[in-house]
Amino acid sequence: MDIHPIGYLHSDFESRFGAPRQPGIVPEARGELHLHPPYNNPEALSGLEGCTHIWLIVGFHATPDRPWRPTVRPPRLGGNQRCGVFATRSPFRPNHLGLSLVRQIGLLAPPACGLALRGVDLIDGTPVYDIKPYLPDIEAPTDAQPPDLMRTALPGLRVEWRASALAELATAPAELKALITATIAADPRPAYRRGQDAAHFGMRLAGYEVAWSVADETAWVESVSPAPGKDSKGR
């Protein structure tokens, strides 16, 4: 079976570092799904009115191409314990396919054809292979339980801002502060960097370079500046 992208997602996240590990963790995270020919026909989206959430079937295009392994080391287990790949959401999968549940905000303005989204966990340029409506009366069973190994929630970070970083937001979009705060609060650090004090990190987010540090499990936003060659939407 050959499958081809119906479109591509544009999001606030330019790389895997910083992108939430699951959809909905950062509700402020924006995305736009742009349908490409021959699928960019508005009739294909008719009937989605009133549908608040949709499933996206996507490709993990930024995941290194390496031989398939039956076990992985998910961040939720500290990055040291292995378990079966089919018991995880790891992007290191046999076919590099993923499933993401996102909030639908509405249709993109013409001449674009696609959807405006929130709560995305996908990096910019992610290929999308299909869209399906989320049906809560069918897909949210009250007795559902995750795998035993996945029941421990990952701790987040308290986020504080340096006065100088707040001053740098003066000319930035109004929603940028909330996006940065929520993204760092979800703790995007790799498992092996957790517990390391005085650690410094940097990421590109929504067209901005964000520098932050962690001390005593509190993250400090150190600076925010426009990324070279990017506009305020990260394009």
N, C-alpha and C positions, 0 to 999 in steps of 0.2 A: 504494500500500500504506500503510495506517495502522498505526502501531505505538504501543503504550501501555506505560508502565512497569508492571512486575510488582511493584515495590517501590522502596524508597529506602534508600540507605546512610547510616548515621550513623558518623562517623569522628572522629578526634582533630583533624583539620585544618578550621579554620573559614574559611579563605580560600586562594586559590591560592598566595600567598606562604607558604612553609614546607612545602607539600605536596611529597613526593618527585616527581621527574620521571618515575620508572618504578616499577612495583611491585617489592617485594622489596628495594629499596635500604635501607629502614628496617624491618627485621623486627619491631621493637617496635611499629610503628604498628597500632593496633587499629581494627576496624570491625565494625559489625553491619548485616547486610542484613535489613530487615524487609519481608516480603511483605505486599501489600495485597490486599483483595478484588478480584476473586474468586479470586486466586492464592494466598491464605493458607491453603491446605489442606496439612496435613502429608504427605498421600500424594504430593504433587508432589515432595517431597524424599526420599522413600523410595528406597533404593538408593545413596545417597551415602555410606553408612557405609564407612569405610576409605579414602575418597577424600581425599587430602591437599591437592590443589590444584584450583581451579576457575577457569574463564574467566568474567568478567563482561562483558557487552556493555552499555555505559553511554552516557549523554548528557552532553556537556560543557555543562551548563546555565549555568555562570558565564562562559563565553566570550562576549565581546561579539558581537552579531549584526551582521555587516558583510558586504559583498559578497565572494564567493568569489574567491580569487586562486590562480593555479597554482603560485606559489612562496612559500616562507616562509623565515624566518631562525631556524633552530633554535639553542638555547643551546649545544649541543655544538660548533657551528661558531663560537662566540664572539659570536653575535647579529648579526654583520655580513655574513656570506656567505649568499647565497640558494641554495636548491635546491628541487627539485620536492616539492610537499606530500606526494605519495604515497611518497616516499622517507624520510619522517620520521614521528615520533609526535606531531606538532604537533596541538593541539586546534582549530586554525583549519582545519577540514575542511568539505567541501561539506555534509555532513549532521550535523556536530557529534557523530559517534558515535565511541566509543573502545572499546578492548579491554584488559582488565586481568587479569593472572594473579595470584591471591592464594591464600594458605594457608587452608584450611578447618579450624577448630578443633572445631566441633560445632554442634549445633542450639541455638537459643535456647530458654530455658525458657518453658513455657506461662504465660500465654495468648498470648505472642508466637509468631509463626511466621516462621522465618528462620534465618540462619546467623551464627555468630561467626567473624570473619576476622582474619588478621594479615598484615602486609606490604603494607597498602593504600597506594595513591597517590592516593586520591580524596578530595575535600572533602566535608564534611558536607552532606547533602541531595542527593547525586548520584542522579539517577534511573537505575534498573537495568532493562534491557529483556529480558535473558535470562541464563540460567546454563547453562554447559556444563562437563562434567568434563574435566579435563586428562588426556590419554593420553600418557604419556612415550614409550611404544614407537612411537608414530606421530608425535608432534609435537616430538620432539627429535632430528632427523637429525644424525648425527655429522659430516656434511660441510657443515653450514649455515654461511653467511657473511653478515654484514650488508652494507649498501651501503658502498662505499669511503669515502664522506665521514663515515660514522658509526663508523668503527673506532677513533677516538681517544677514550679514556675521559676523562671530566671529572675533574679533580683535586678532592680533598676538602679539608677543613679539620681541623687539629688543634684540639681543644676543651679549654679549661681553665675552671675555675670560680673566681670570686671567693669568698672566705670568707663574705662577707655573703650571697651567693646560696645557698650551701650551707646556711647557717643558716635561710634562708627555706623550705627543703624539709622542715623538721622535722615539719610537720603535713600535708605533701602525701602522696599515694599513693606507695608504695615504688617503683613502676615509673616514676615521672615522670622521675627523673634520667636513666635510660637512654634514655628516649624523646627527651628534649630533646637529649642528647648526640648520639645517632644522627642526629636530624633536622638539626642544625646541621653535623655532620661531613659530611653529603651536600652541603653548600654550596648552599642554596636561593637565593643572591643572583642577581639578573639579571646577564646577561653584562656589561653596561656598568658594573656596580658592582664587578666583580672587579679586583683590583690597586689598589684605593683603600684606603690605610691610614687608620686612625683613623675608620673609618666605623661608624656605629651603626645598629642594626636592631631592630625589634620585631615580634612575632607572637603570635597567640593559638593556644595549643596545649593540647588536652585540658582546656579550661576555665581555663587560666592565661595571664596576660600574661608573656611572656618577652622580656627586653631583653638584647641581646648586641652586642658590638663585634668588629671585626677589626683586627689589627695584625700585620704581618709574616707573613701567612697563618696566624695563630693566632686562633681565635675565643675570646673571653672572655664567659662568661655573667655578666651584671652583676646581674640581679635576676629573681626569679620571684614572682608574686603572683596570687591568685585574680582571675579576670576578673569584672567586674560582671555580675550576672544570669546567671552560668553555674555549674553544679556541677562536680565534679571529673572528670566525663566529657565536659565540653564541651557538654552539652545545654542 
